Amino acid sequence: MLEQKSIGEQIIAFRKKKGWTQEQLAGFLGVTYQAVSKWETGVSLR
């Protein structure tokens, strides 16, 4: 059975593969680092 990663886990994997911090990903996306943190922990998906 294939394990599905949560959206947060996928974001973390992408960010770490690029070698980016939450701040760097946030800047690239035009959001705050707090938003990225909330996405990664599953607190918010908006």
PDB file of all heavy atoms in Angstrom:
ATOM      1  N   MET A   1       0.842  -1.180   0.000  1.00  0.00           N
ATOM      2  CA  MET A   1       0.000   0.000   0.000  1.00  0.00           C
ATOM      3  C   MET A   1       0.892   1.250   0.000  1.00  0.00           C
ATOM      4  O   MET A   1       1.819   1.354   0.797  1.00  0.00           O
ATOM      5  CB  MET A   1      -0.898  -0.028   1.233  1.00  0.00           C
ATOM      6  CG  MET A   1      -1.904   1.077   1.294  1.00  0.00           C
ATOM      7  SD  MET A   1      -2.989   0.834   2.723  1.00  0.00           S
ATOM      8  CE  MET A   1      -4.510   1.232   1.957  1.00  0.00           C
ATOM      9  N   LEU A   2       0.607   2.174  -0.880  1.00  0.00           N
ATOM     10  CA  LEU A   2       1.383   3.400  -0.965  1.00  0.00           C
ATOM     11  C   LEU A   2       0.993   4.363   0.144  1.00  0.00           C
ATOM     12  O   LEU A   2      -0.182   4.573   0.403  1.00  0.00           O
ATOM     13  CB  LEU A   2       1.164   4.084  -2.319  1.00  0.00           C
ATOM     14  CG  LEU A   2       1.716   3.375  -3.536  1.00  0.00           C
ATOM     15  CD1 LEU A   2       1.331   4.138  -4.795  1.00  0.00           C
ATOM     16  CD2 LEU A   2       3.222   3.259  -3.445  1.00  0.00           C
ATOM     17  N   GLU A   3       2.009   4.921   0.779  1.00  0.00           N
ATOM     18  CA  GLU A   3       1.756   5.903   1.832  1.00  0.00           C
ATOM     19  C   GLU A   3       1.624   7.287   1.202  1.00  0.00           C
ATOM     20  O   GLU A   3       2.440   7.696   0.391  1.00  0.00           O
ATOM     21  CB  GLU A   3       2.922   5.911   2.823  1.00  0.00           C
ATOM     22  CG  GLU A   3       2.746   6.904   3.934  1.00  0.00           C
ATOM     23  CD  GLU A   3       3.955   6.942   4.856  1.00  0.00           C
ATOM     24  OE1 GLU A   3       4.661   5.939   4.966  1.00  0.00           O
ATOM     25  OE2 GLU A   3       4.176   7.996   5.451  1.00  0.00           O
ATOM     26  N   GLN A   4       0.561   7.973   1.545  1.00  0.00           N
ATOM     27  CA  GLN A   4       0.375   9.327   1.052  1.00  0.00           C
ATOM     28  C   GLN A   4       0.892  10.309   2.090  1.00  0.00           C
ATOM     29  O   GLN A   4       0.597  10.186   3.272  1.00  0.00           O
ATOM     30  CB  GLN A   4      -1.099   9.610   0.791  1.00  0.00           C
ATOM     31  CG  GLN A   4      -1.626   8.934  -0.441  1.00  0.00           C
ATOM     32  CD  GLN A   4      -3.018   9.423  -0.771  1.00  0.00           C
ATOM     33  OE1 GLN A   4      -3.886   9.454   0.094  1.00  0.00           O
ATOM     34  NE2 GLN A   4      -3.211   9.797  -2.009  1.00  0.00           N
ATOM     35  N   LYS A   5       1.669  11.272   1.609  1.00  0.00           N
ATOM     36  CA  LYS A   5       2.179  12.307   2.500  1.00  0.00           C
ATOM     37  C   LYS A   5       1.144  13.418   2.604  1.00  0.00           C
ATOM     38  O   LYS A   5       0.450  13.715   1.641  1.00  0.00           O
ATOM     39  CB  LYS A   5       3.478  12.896   1.962  1.00  0.00           C
ATOM     40  CG  LYS A   5       4.654  11.963   2.016  1.00  0.00           C
ATOM     41  CD  LYS A   5       5.895  12.673   1.563  1.00  0.00           C
ATOM     42  CE  LYS A   5       7.105  11.783   1.641  1.00  0.00           C
ATOM     43  NZ  LYS A   5       8.320  12.503   1.247  1.00  0.00           N
ATOM     44  N   SER A   6       1.083  14.023   3.783  1.00  0.00           N
ATOM     45  CA  SER A   6       0.209  15.173   3.952  1.00  0.00           C
ATOM     46  C   SER A   6       0.763  16.330   3.127  1.00  0.00           C
ATOM     47  O   SER A   6       1.929  16.329   2.710  1.00  0.00           O
ATOM     48  CB  SER A   6       0.130  15.578   5.420  1.00  0.00           C
ATOM     49  OG  SER A   6       1.357  16.174   5.827  1.00  0.00           O
ATOM     50  N   ILE A   7      -0.059  17.314   2.900  1.00  0.00           N
ATOM     51  CA  ILE A   7       0.393  18.500   2.163  1.00  0.00           C
ATOM     52  C   ILE A   7       1.577  19.133   2.885  1.00  0.00           C
ATOM     53  O   ILE A   7       2.566  19.515   2.264  1.00  0.00           O
ATOM     54  CB  ILE A   7      -0.759  19.502   1.988  1.00  0.00           C
ATOM     55  CG1 ILE A   7      -1.793  18.929   1.030  1.00  0.00           C
ATOM     56  CG2 ILE A   7      -0.250  20.856   1.502  1.00  0.00           C
ATOM     57  CD1 ILE A   7      -3.065  19.735   0.905  1.00  0.00           C
ATOM     58  N   GLY A   8       1.489  19.213   4.208  1.00  0.00           N
ATOM     59  CA  GLY A   8       2.583  19.788   4.983  1.00  0.00           C
ATOM     60  C   GLY A   8       3.886  19.033   4.795  1.00  0.00           C
ATOM     61  O   GLY A   8       4.944  19.632   4.631  1.00  0.00           O
ATOM     62  N   GLU A   9       3.797  17.714   4.798  1.00  0.00           N
ATOM     63  CA  GLU A   9       4.993  16.896   4.594  1.00  0.00           C
ATOM     64  C   GLU A   9       5.566  17.096   3.193  1.00  0.00           C
ATOM     65  O   GLU A   9       6.784  17.112   3.006  1.00  0.00           O
ATOM     66  CB  GLU A   9       4.674  15.416   4.832  1.00  0.00           C
ATOM     67  CG  GLU A   9       4.396  15.078   6.275  1.00  0.00           C
ATOM     68  CD  GLU A   9       3.862  13.673   6.463  1.00  0.00           C
ATOM     69  OE1 GLU A   9       3.111  13.178   5.604  1.00  0.00           O
ATOM     70  OE2 GLU A   9       4.214  13.059   7.489  1.00  0.00           O
ATOM     71  N   GLN A  10       4.691  17.277   2.218  1.00  0.00           N
ATOM     72  CA  GLN A  10       5.143  17.519   0.847  1.00  0.00           C
ATOM     73  C   GLN A  10       5.840  18.872   0.730  1.00  0.00           C
ATOM     74  O   GLN A  10       6.859  18.989   0.033  1.00  0.00           O
ATOM     75  CB  GLN A  10       3.964  17.448  -0.120  1.00  0.00           C
ATOM     76  CG  GLN A  10       3.406  16.050  -0.274  1.00  0.00           C
ATOM     77  CD  GLN A  10       2.213  16.003  -1.193  1.00  0.00           C
ATOM     78  OE1 GLN A  10       2.227  16.593  -2.260  1.00  0.00           O
ATOM     79  NE2 GLN A  10       1.181  15.292  -0.781  1.00  0.00           N
ATOM     80  N   ILE A  11       5.297  19.875   1.407  1.00  0.00           N
ATOM     81  CA  ILE A  11       5.920  21.199   1.391  1.00  0.00           C
ATOM     82  C   ILE A  11       7.302  21.139   2.032  1.00  0.00           C
ATOM     83  O   ILE A  11       8.277  21.685   1.502  1.00  0.00           O
ATOM     84  CB  ILE A  11       5.032  22.244   2.098  1.00  0.00           C
ATOM     85  CG1 ILE A  11       3.739  22.457   1.303  1.00  0.00           C
ATOM     86  CG2 ILE A  11       5.778  23.570   2.280  1.00  0.00           C
ATOM     87  CD1 ILE A  11       2.679  23.258   2.033  1.00  0.00           C
ATOM     88  N   ILE A  12       7.393  20.468   3.177  1.00  0.00           N
ATOM     89  CA  ILE A  12       8.681  20.325   3.861  1.00  0.00           C
ATOM     90  C   ILE A  12       9.688  19.622   2.962  1.00  0.00           C
ATOM     91  O   ILE A  12      10.837  20.062   2.832  1.00  0.00           O
ATOM     92  CB  ILE A  12       8.525  19.556   5.193  1.00  0.00           C
ATOM     93  CG1 ILE A  12       7.721  20.379   6.192  1.00  0.00           C
ATOM     94  CG2 ILE A  12       9.890  19.190   5.769  1.00  0.00           C
ATOM     95  CD1 ILE A  12       7.268  19.600   7.418  1.00  0.00           C
ATOM     96  N   ALA A  13       9.269  18.514   2.324  1.00  0.00           N
ATOM     97  CA  ALA A  13      10.176  17.762   1.458  1.00  0.00           C
ATOM     98  C   ALA A  13      10.658  18.623   0.298  1.00  0.00           C
ATOM     99  O   ALA A  13      11.851  18.625  -0.032  1.00  0.00           O
ATOM    100  CB  ALA A  13       9.478  16.502   0.944  1.00  0.00           C
ATOM    101  N   PHE A  14       9.747  19.374  -0.328  1.00  0.00           N
ATOM    102  CA  PHE A  14      10.116  20.253  -1.438  1.00  0.00           C
ATOM    103  C   PHE A  14      11.103  21.303  -0.973  1.00  0.00           C
ATOM    104  O   PHE A  14      12.138  21.537  -1.603  1.00  0.00           O
ATOM    105  CB  PHE A  14       8.866  20.922  -2.017  1.00  0.00           C
ATOM    106  CG  PHE A  14       9.185  22.004  -3.019  1.00  0.00           C
ATOM    107  CD1 PHE A  14       9.460  21.680  -4.329  1.00  0.00           C
ATOM    108  CD2 PHE A  14       9.217  23.339  -2.638  1.00  0.00           C
ATOM    109  CE1 PHE A  14       9.768  22.669  -5.256  1.00  0.00           C
ATOM    110  CE2 PHE A  14       9.524  24.338  -3.554  1.00  0.00           C
ATOM    111  CZ  PHE A  14       9.797  23.995  -4.865  1.00  0.00           C
ATOM    112  N   ARG A  15      10.782  21.947   0.143  1.00  0.00           N
ATOM    113  CA  ARG A  15      11.619  23.032   0.657  1.00  0.00           C
ATOM    114  C   ARG A  15      13.018  22.522   1.004  1.00  0.00           C
ATOM    115  O   ARG A  15      14.026  23.139   0.649  1.00  0.00           O
ATOM    116  CB  ARG A  15      10.942  23.639   1.886  1.00  0.00           C
ATOM    117  CG  ARG A  15      11.704  24.780   2.514  1.00  0.00           C
ATOM    118  CD  ARG A  15      10.928  25.447   3.622  1.00  0.00           C
ATOM    119  NE  ARG A  15      10.572  24.601   4.731  1.00  0.00           N
ATOM    120  CZ  ARG A  15      11.416  24.221   5.698  1.00  0.00           C
ATOM    121  NH1 ARG A  15      12.668  24.607   5.670  1.00  0.00           N
ATOM    122  NH2 ARG A  15      10.996  23.463   6.681  1.00  0.00           N
ATOM    123  N   LYS A  16      13.093  21.379   1.672  1.00  0.00           N
ATOM    124  CA  LYS A  16      14.398  20.838   2.063  1.00  0.00           C
ATOM    125  C   LYS A  16      15.188  20.365   0.849  1.00  0.00           C
ATOM    126  O   LYS A  16      16.417  20.502   0.815  1.00  0.00           O
ATOM    127  CB  LYS A  16      14.218  19.731   3.086  1.00  0.00           C
ATOM    128  CG  LYS A  16      13.746  20.297   4.417  1.00  0.00           C
ATOM    129  CD  LYS A  16      13.793  19.293   5.522  1.00  0.00           C
ATOM    130  CE  LYS A  16      13.421  19.983   6.822  1.00  0.00           C
ATOM    131  NZ  LYS A  16      13.653  19.147   7.975  1.00  0.00           N
ATOM    132  N   LYS A  17      14.505  19.823  -0.159  1.00  0.00           N
ATOM    133  CA  LYS A  17      15.186  19.396  -1.390  1.00  0.00           C
ATOM    134  C   LYS A  17      15.863  20.591  -2.064  1.00  0.00           C
ATOM    135  O   LYS A  17      16.955  20.467  -2.608  1.00  0.00           O
ATOM    136  CB  LYS A  17      14.184  18.749  -2.343  1.00  0.00           C
ATOM    137  CG  LYS A  17      14.791  18.197  -3.602  1.00  0.00           C
ATOM    138  CD  LYS A  17      13.754  17.499  -4.459  1.00  0.00           C
ATOM    139  CE  LYS A  17      14.386  16.961  -5.729  1.00  0.00           C
ATOM    140  NZ  LYS A  17      13.400  16.300  -6.583  1.00  0.00           N
ATOM    141  N   LYS A  18      15.208  21.741  -2.003  1.00  0.00           N
ATOM    142  CA  LYS A  18      15.766  22.965  -2.572  1.00  0.00           C
ATOM    143  C   LYS A  18      16.821  23.595  -1.664  1.00  0.00           C
ATOM    144  O   LYS A  18      17.546  24.485  -2.090  1.00  0.00           O
ATOM    145  CB  LYS A  18      14.654  23.995  -2.806  1.00  0.00           C
ATOM    146  CG  LYS A  18      13.652  23.618  -3.863  1.00  0.00           C
ATOM    147  CD  LYS A  18      14.268  23.781  -5.229  1.00  0.00           C
ATOM    148  CE  LYS A  18      13.238  23.660  -6.319  1.00  0.00           C
ATOM    149  NZ  LYS A  18      13.833  23.791  -7.643  1.00  0.00           N
ATOM    150  N   GLY A  19      16.854  23.169  -0.399  1.00  0.00           N
ATOM    151  CA  GLY A  19      17.783  23.757   0.559  1.00  0.00           C
ATOM    152  C   GLY A  19      17.318  25.116   1.052  1.00  0.00           C
ATOM    153  O   GLY A  19      18.134  25.941   1.456  1.00  0.00           O
ATOM    154  N   TRP A  20      16.019  25.338   1.012  1.00  0.00           N
ATOM    155  CA  TRP A  20      15.444  26.625   1.386  1.00  0.00           C
ATOM    156  C   TRP A  20      14.961  26.619   2.830  1.00  0.00           C
ATOM    157  O   TRP A  20      14.507  25.611   3.348  1.00  0.00           O
ATOM    158  CB  TRP A  20      14.253  26.971   0.498  1.00  0.00           C
ATOM    159  CG  TRP A  20      14.574  27.275  -0.926  1.00  0.00           C
ATOM    160  CD1 TRP A  20      15.802  27.399  -1.484  1.00  0.00           C
ATOM    161  CD2 TRP A  20      13.640  27.480  -1.982  1.00  0.00           C
ATOM    162  NE1 TRP A  20      15.680  27.669  -2.827  1.00  0.00           N
ATOM    163  CE2 TRP A  20      14.369  27.734  -3.153  1.00  0.00           C
ATOM    164  CE3 TRP A  20      12.257  27.478  -2.044  1.00  0.00           C
ATOM    165  CZ2 TRP A  20      13.757  27.985  -4.381  1.00  0.00           C
ATOM    166  CZ3 TRP A  20      11.647  27.727  -3.268  1.00  0.00           C
ATOM    167  CH2 TRP A  20      12.391  27.979  -4.413  1.00  0.00           C
ATOM    168  N   THR A  21      15.017  27.786   3.447  1.00  0.00           N
ATOM    169  CA  THR A  21      14.399  27.988   4.752  1.00  0.00           C
ATOM    170  C   THR A  21      12.921  28.313   4.532  1.00  0.00           C
ATOM    171  O   THR A  21      12.494  28.583   3.399  1.00  0.00           O
ATOM    172  CB  THR A  21      15.057  29.158   5.506  1.00  0.00           C
ATOM    173  OG1 THR A  21      14.809  30.364   4.761  1.00  0.00           O
ATOM    174  CG2 THR A  21      16.546  28.944   5.688  1.00  0.00           C
ATOM    175  N   GLN A  22      12.172  28.327   5.614  1.00  0.00           N
ATOM    176  CA  GLN A  22      10.773  28.754   5.505  1.00  0.00           C
ATOM    177  C   GLN A  22      10.690  30.187   5.002  1.00  0.00           C
ATOM    178  O   GLN A  22       9.808  30.515   4.209  1.00  0.00           O
ATOM    179  CB  GLN A  22      10.062  28.638   6.857  1.00  0.00           C
ATOM    180  CG  GLN A  22       9.784  27.225   7.270  1.00  0.00           C
ATOM    181  CD  GLN A  22       9.064  27.130   8.597  1.00  0.00           C
ATOM    182  OE1 GLN A  22       9.064  28.052   9.410  1.00  0.00           O
ATOM    183  NE2 GLN A  22       8.435  25.990   8.836  1.00  0.00           N
ATOM    184  N   GLU A  23      11.623  31.012   5.445  1.00  0.00           N
ATOM    185  CA  GLU A  23      11.642  32.414   5.020  1.00  0.00           C
ATOM    186  C   GLU A  23      11.881  32.537   3.514  1.00  0.00           C
ATOM    187  O   GLU A  23      11.256  33.358   2.843  1.00  0.00           O
ATOM    188  CB  GLU A  23      12.705  33.201   5.789  1.00  0.00           C
ATOM    189  CG  GLU A  23      12.396  33.391   7.257  1.00  0.00           C
ATOM    190  CD  GLU A  23      12.829  32.204   8.124  1.00  0.00           C
ATOM    191  OE1 GLU A  23      13.376  31.195   7.600  1.00  0.00           O
ATOM    192  OE2 GLU A  23      12.602  32.273   9.345  1.00  0.00           O
ATOM    193  N   GLN A  24      12.791  31.723   2.990  1.00  0.00           N
ATOM    194  CA  GLN A  24      13.086  31.769   1.557  1.00  0.00           C
ATOM    195  C   GLN A  24      11.889  31.299   0.729  1.00  0.00           C
ATOM    196  O   GLN A  24      11.560  31.902  -0.289  1.00  0.00           O
ATOM    197  CB  GLN A  24      14.323  30.927   1.238  1.00  0.00           C
ATOM    198  CG  GLN A  24      15.604  31.550   1.754  1.00  0.00           C
ATOM    199  CD  GLN A  24      16.780  30.604   1.657  1.00  0.00           C
ATOM    200  OE1 GLN A  24      16.689  29.430   2.021  1.00  0.00           O
ATOM    201  NE2 GLN A  24      17.897  31.125   1.171  1.00  0.00           N
ATOM    202  N   LEU A  25      11.248  30.221   1.149  1.00  0.00           N
ATOM    203  CA  LEU A  25      10.063  29.743   0.432  1.00  0.00           C
ATOM    204  C   LEU A  25       8.959  30.790   0.501  1.00  0.00           C
ATOM    205  O   LEU A  25       8.298  31.062  -0.500  1.00  0.00           O
ATOM    206  CB  LEU A  25       9.577  28.412   1.013  1.00  0.00           C
ATOM    207  CG  LEU A  25       8.310  27.840   0.375  1.00  0.00           C
ATOM    208  CD1 LEU A  25       8.487  27.625  -1.125  1.00  0.00           C
ATOM    209  CD2 LEU A  25       7.903  26.540   1.063  1.00  0.00           C
ATOM    210  N   ALA A  26       8.782  31.376   1.660  1.00  0.00           N
ATOM    211  CA  ALA A  26       7.765  32.412   1.828  1.00  0.00           C
ATOM    212  C   ALA A  26       8.012  33.581   0.880  1.00  0.00           C
ATOM    213  O   ALA A  26       7.084  34.075   0.232  1.00  0.00           O
ATOM    214  CB  ALA A  26       7.735  32.893   3.277  1.00  0.00           C
ATOM    215  N   GLY A  27       9.259  34.018   0.784  1.00  0.00           N
ATOM    216  CA  GLY A  27       9.595  35.113  -0.116  1.00  0.00           C
ATOM    217  C   GLY A  27       9.302  34.762  -1.561  1.00  0.00           C
ATOM    218  O   GLY A  27       8.787  35.578  -2.327  1.00  0.00           O
ATOM    219  N   PHE A  28       9.630  33.546  -1.949  1.00  0.00           N
ATOM    220  CA  PHE A  28       9.373  33.082  -3.316  1.00  0.00           C
ATOM    221  C   PHE A  28       7.875  33.094  -3.623  1.00  0.00           C
ATOM    222  O   PHE A  28       7.459  33.447  -4.727  1.00  0.00           O
ATOM    223  CB  PHE A  28       9.950  31.675  -3.500  1.00  0.00           C
ATOM    224  CG  PHE A  28       9.712  31.077  -4.851  1.00  0.00           C
ATOM    225  CD1 PHE A  28      10.472  31.480  -5.937  1.00  0.00           C
ATOM    226  CD2 PHE A  28       8.743  30.118  -5.038  1.00  0.00           C
ATOM    227  CE1 PHE A  28      10.258  30.927  -7.194  1.00  0.00           C
ATOM    228  CE2 PHE A  28       8.515  29.559  -6.279  1.00  0.00           C
ATOM    229  CZ  PHE A  28       9.285  29.974  -7.368  1.00  0.00           C
ATOM    230  N   LEU A  29       7.073  32.698  -2.632  1.00  0.00           N
ATOM    231  CA  LEU A  29       5.622  32.609  -2.828  1.00  0.00           C
ATOM    232  C   LEU A  29       4.888  33.911  -2.547  1.00  0.00           C
ATOM    233  O   LEU A  29       3.701  34.027  -2.848  1.00  0.00           O
ATOM    234  CB  LEU A  29       5.047  31.508  -1.922  1.00  0.00           C
ATOM    235  CG  LEU A  29       5.522  30.087  -2.213  1.00  0.00           C
ATOM    236  CD1 LEU A  29       5.010  29.135  -1.144  1.00  0.00           C
ATOM    237  CD2 LEU A  29       5.088  29.640  -3.595  1.00  0.00           C
ATOM    238  N   GLY A  30       5.572  34.864  -1.919  1.00  0.00           N
ATOM    239  CA  GLY A  30       4.932  36.130  -1.589  1.00  0.00           C
ATOM    240  C   GLY A  30       4.002  36.050  -0.396  1.00  0.00           C
ATOM    241  O   GLY A  30       2.981  36.731  -0.340  1.00  0.00           O
ATOM    242  N   VAL A  31       4.365  35.184   0.558  1.00  0.00           N
ATOM    243  CA  VAL A  31       3.595  35.048   1.799  1.00  0.00           C
ATOM    244  C   VAL A  31       4.557  35.197   2.970  1.00  0.00           C
ATOM    245  O   VAL A  31       5.765  35.318   2.780  1.00  0.00           O
ATOM    246  CB  VAL A  31       2.866  33.678   1.874  1.00  0.00           C
ATOM    247  CG1 VAL A  31       1.876  33.523   0.737  1.00  0.00           C
ATOM    248  CG2 VAL A  31       3.853  32.518   1.877  1.00  0.00           C
ATOM    249  N   THR A  32       4.035  35.167   4.185  1.00  0.00           N
ATOM    250  CA  THR A  32       4.894  35.266   5.366  1.00  0.00           C
ATOM    251  C   THR A  32       5.469  33.890   5.712  1.00  0.00           C
ATOM    252  O   THR A  32       4.905  32.853   5.336  1.00  0.00           O
ATOM    253  CB  THR A  32       4.118  35.786   6.581  1.00  0.00           C
ATOM    254  OG1 THR A  32       3.112  34.820   6.933  1.00  0.00           O
ATOM    255  CG2 THR A  32       3.486  37.139   6.294  1.00  0.00           C
ATOM    256  N   TYR A  33       6.582  33.903   6.456  1.00  0.00           N
ATOM    257  CA  TYR A  33       7.143  32.626   6.894  1.00  0.00           C
ATOM    258  C   TYR A  33       6.191  31.939   7.872  1.00  0.00           C
ATOM    259  O   TYR A  33       6.175  30.712   7.983  1.00  0.00           O
ATOM    260  CB  TYR A  33       8.545  32.795   7.490  1.00  0.00           C
ATOM    261  CG  TYR A  33       8.565  33.359   8.894  1.00  0.00           C
ATOM    262  CD1 TYR A  33       8.508  32.526   9.997  1.00  0.00           C
ATOM    263  CD2 TYR A  33       8.632  34.735   9.117  1.00  0.00           C
ATOM    264  CE1 TYR A  33       8.506  33.043  11.289  1.00  0.00           C
ATOM    265  CE2 TYR A  33       8.645  35.253  10.388  1.00  0.00           C
ATOM    266  CZ  TYR A  33       8.577  34.403  11.470  1.00  0.00           C
ATOM    267  OH  TYR A  33       8.571  34.916  12.745  1.00  0.00           O
ATOM    268  N   GLN A  34       5.372  32.729   8.564  1.00  0.00           N
ATOM    269  CA  GLN A  34       4.397  32.141   9.483  1.00  0.00           C
ATOM    270  C   GLN A  34       3.372  31.299   8.718  1.00  0.00           C
ATOM    271  O   GLN A  34       2.949  30.246   9.201  1.00  0.00           O
ATOM    272  CB  GLN A  34       3.679  33.223  10.296  1.00  0.00           C
ATOM    273  CG  GLN A  34       4.572  33.939  11.285  1.00  0.00           C
ATOM    274  CD  GLN A  34       5.123  35.260  10.754  1.00  0.00           C
ATOM    275  OE1 GLN A  34       5.260  35.442   9.550  1.00  0.00           O
ATOM    276  NE2 GLN A  34       5.441  36.180  11.649  1.00  0.00           N
ATOM    277  N   ALA A  35       2.987  31.766   7.529  1.00  0.00           N
ATOM    278  CA  ALA A  35       2.050  31.006   6.701  1.00  0.00           C
ATOM    279  C   ALA A  35       2.664  29.663   6.309  1.00  0.00           C
ATOM    280  O   ALA A  35       2.007  28.615   6.402  1.00  0.00           O
ATOM    281  CB  ALA A  35       1.654  31.792   5.457  1.00  0.00           C
ATOM    282  N   VAL A  36       3.921  29.688   5.895  1.00  0.00           N
ATOM    283  CA  VAL A  36       4.604  28.448   5.524  1.00  0.00           C
ATOM    284  C   VAL A  36       4.657  27.506   6.716  1.00  0.00           C
ATOM    285  O   VAL A  36       4.385  26.307   6.594  1.00  0.00           O
ATOM    286  CB  VAL A  36       6.023  28.729   4.978  1.00  0.00           C
ATOM    287  CG1 VAL A  36       6.790  27.431   4.743  1.00  0.00           C
ATOM    288  CG2 VAL A  36       5.958  29.551   3.687  1.00  0.00           C
ATOM    289  N   SER A  37       4.982  28.024   7.880  1.00  0.00           N
ATOM    290  CA  SER A  37       5.035  27.212   9.092  1.00  0.00           C
ATOM    291  C   SER A  37       3.685  26.564   9.380  1.00  0.00           C
ATOM    292  O   SER A  37       3.609  25.373   9.698  1.00  0.00           O
ATOM    293  CB  SER A  37       5.470  28.065  10.279  1.00  0.00           C
ATOM    294  OG  SER A  37       5.437  27.310  11.468  1.00  0.00           O
ATOM    295  N   LYS A  38       2.621  27.335   9.255  1.00  0.00           N
ATOM    296  CA  LYS A  38       1.269  26.809   9.510  1.00  0.00           C
ATOM    297  C   LYS A  38       0.899  25.741   8.495  1.00  0.00           C
ATOM    298  O   LYS A  38       0.258  24.753   8.841  1.00  0.00           O
ATOM    299  CB  LYS A  38       0.250  27.944   9.507  1.00  0.00           C
ATOM    300  CG  LYS A  38       0.350  28.824  10.735  1.00  0.00           C
ATOM    301  CD  LYS A  38      -0.655  29.957  10.688  1.00  0.00           C
ATOM    302  CE  LYS A  38      -0.517  30.858  11.901  1.00  0.00           C
ATOM    303  NZ  LYS A  38      -1.489  31.955  11.872  1.00  0.00           N
ATOM    304  N   TRP A  39       1.298  25.920   7.236  1.00  0.00           N
ATOM    305  CA  TRP A  39       1.029  24.896   6.218  1.00  0.00           C
ATOM    306  C   TRP A  39       1.763  23.609   6.563  1.00  0.00           C
ATOM    307  O   TRP A  39       1.205  22.520   6.461  1.00  0.00           O
ATOM    308  CB  TRP A  39       1.479  25.353   4.847  1.00  0.00           C
ATOM    309  CG  TRP A  39       0.796  26.560   4.297  1.00  0.00           C
ATOM    310  CD1 TRP A  39      -0.426  27.069   4.665  1.00  0.00           C
ATOM    311  CD2 TRP A  39       1.286  27.428   3.282  1.00  0.00           C
ATOM    312  NE1 TRP A  39      -0.706  28.193   3.938  1.00  0.00           N
ATOM    313  CE2 TRP A  39       0.325  28.437   3.082  1.00  0.00           C
ATOM    314  CE3 TRP A  39       2.452  27.454   2.528  1.00  0.00           C
ATOM    315  CZ2 TRP A  39       0.497  29.442   2.145  1.00  0.00           C
ATOM    316  CZ3 TRP A  39       2.620  28.461   1.589  1.00  0.00           C
ATOM    317  CH2 TRP A  39       1.647  29.442   1.408  1.00  0.00           C
ATOM    318  N   GLU A  40       3.031  23.752   6.944  1.00  0.00           N
ATOM    319  CA  GLU A  40       3.843  22.574   7.228  1.00  0.00           C
ATOM    320  C   GLU A  40       3.355  21.801   8.440  1.00  0.00           C
ATOM    321  O   GLU A  40       3.465  20.578   8.472  1.00  0.00           O
ATOM    322  CB  GLU A  40       5.307  22.983   7.415  1.00  0.00           C
ATOM    323  CG  GLU A  40       5.972  23.423   6.131  1.00  0.00           C
ATOM    324  CD  GLU A  40       7.438  23.755   6.269  1.00  0.00           C
ATOM    325  OE1 GLU A  40       7.972  23.788   7.398  1.00  0.00           O
ATOM    326  OE2 GLU A  40       8.079  23.982   5.228  1.00  0.00           O
ATOM    327  N   THR A  41       2.822  22.510   9.426  1.00  0.00           N
ATOM    328  CA  THR A  41       2.352  21.828  10.640  1.00  0.00           C
ATOM    329  C   THR A  41       0.885  21.430  10.566  1.00  0.00           C
ATOM    330  O   THR A  41       0.365  20.783  11.464  1.00  0.00           O
ATOM    331  CB  THR A  41       2.555  22.729  11.879  1.00  0.00           C
ATOM    332  OG1 THR A  41       1.838  23.950  11.701  1.00  0.00           O
ATOM    333  CG2 THR A  41       4.021  22.990  12.125  1.00  0.00           C
ATOM    334  N   GLY A  42       0.200  21.841   9.480  1.00  0.00           N
ATOM    335  CA  GLY A  42      -1.197  21.479   9.315  1.00  0.00           C
ATOM    336  C   GLY A  42      -2.150  22.370  10.076  1.00  0.00           C
ATOM    337  O   GLY A  42      -3.336  22.066  10.157  1.00  0.00           O
ATOM    338  N   VAL A  43      -1.661  23.470  10.625  1.00  0.00           N
ATOM    339  CA  VAL A  43      -2.520  24.385  11.359  1.00  0.00           C
ATOM    340  C   VAL A  43      -3.471  25.115  10.404  1.00  0.00           C
ATOM    341  O   VAL A  43      -4.625  25.361  10.734  1.00  0.00           O
ATOM    342  CB  VAL A  43      -1.676  25.408  12.163  1.00  0.00           C
ATOM    343  CG1 VAL A  43      -2.549  26.507  12.768  1.00  0.00           C
ATOM    344  CG2 VAL A  43      -0.887  24.710  13.234  1.00  0.00           C
ATOM    345  N   SER A  44      -2.969  25.420   9.221  1.00  0.00           N
ATOM    346  CA  SER A  44      -3.776  26.150   8.235  1.00  0.00           C
ATOM    347  C   SER A  44      -3.384  25.709   6.834  1.00  0.00           C
ATOM    348  O   SER A  44      -2.232  25.374   6.574  1.00  0.00           O
ATOM    349  CB  SER A  44      -3.541  27.651   8.370  1.00  0.00           C
ATOM    350  OG  SER A  44      -4.218  28.352   7.348  1.00  0.00           O
ATOM    351  N   LEU A  45      -4.351  25.724   5.930  1.00  0.00           N
ATOM    352  CA  LEU A  45      -4.068  25.419   4.533  1.00  0.00           C
ATOM    353  C   LEU A  45      -4.399  26.613   3.656  1.00  0.00           C
ATOM    354  O   LEU A  45      -4.463  26.505   2.441  1.00  0.00           O
ATOM    355  CB  LEU A  45      -4.868  24.195   4.088  1.00  0.00           C
ATOM    356  CG  LEU A  45      -4.496  22.903   4.795  1.00  0.00           C
ATOM    357  CD1 LEU A  45      -5.385  21.757   4.326  1.00  0.00           C
ATOM    358  CD2 LEU A  45      -3.034  22.547   4.595  1.00  0.00           C
ATOM    359  N   ARG A  46      -4.603  27.775   4.236  1.00  0.00           N
ATOM    360  CA  ARG A  46      -4.919  28.982   3.477  1.00  0.00           C
ATOM    361  C   ARG A  46      -3.736  29.889   3.408  1.00  0.00           C
ATOM    362  O   ARG A  46      -2.907  29.971   4.191  1.00  0.00           O
ATOM    363  CB  ARG A  46      -6.069  29.725   4.127  1.00  0.00           C
ATOM    364  CG  ARG A  46      -7.335  28.930   4.063  1.00  0.00           C
ATOM    365  CD  ARG A  46      -8.461  29.701   4.726  1.00  0.00           C
ATOM    366  NE  ARG A  46      -9.635  28.921   4.669  1.00  0.00           N
ATOM    367  CZ  ARG A  46     -10.770  29.341   4.161  1.00  0.00           C
ATOM    368  NH1 ARG A  46     -10.873  30.542   3.709  1.00  0.00           N
ATOM    369  NH2 ARG A  46     -11.808  28.569   4.131  1.00  0.00           N
TER     370      ARG A  46
END
